[in-house]
Amino acid sequence: MNDAVFEMVLALHLFAVIFWIGGLLMLASLLGRVPLEVGLPKERLLGTVRRLFEVAVNFGAAITIALGIVLILMRPEVLTQGWLHAKLLLVAVILFYHVRFYRRIRFLEDNPSASTRREFAIVHGAVSLLVLAILMLTILKPF
């Protein structure tokens, strides 16, 4: 029974991760379009980005973190494993990007011309690489 509960929590955790990271990647793509738009379309795009962040991305992050804590509480011995420490460090970096997105959205609402497509392409790539590294650590458990 305990293994079944653990696996269910793990499946929900993974779903929340997909929700969170998918939202961050979508934000990067949408924010990359902001410099290409003018007038009302730019305002609408920024409104859409803000709603996506507030609803989907924040929700995905909160559920991911909460279920991650539950998983650790269910198997506390994992805290002694180096791969988890590395993974949590990378998750902290993704949280940095999460907060940066929030601050960038707020700034762009007042200064919609103060961004470049390249900026968000780099962020998109960085988040993608972080997720790949986290997956490799989680699956391979190298440490």
Secondary structure by P-SEA (a helix, b strand, c coil): caaaaaaaaaaaaaaaaaaaaaaaaaaaaaaaaccccccaaaaaaaaaaaaaaaccaaaaaaaaaaaaaaaaaacccccccaaaaaaaaaaaaaaaaaaaaaaaaaaaaaccccccaaaaaaaaaaaaaaaaaaaaaaacccc
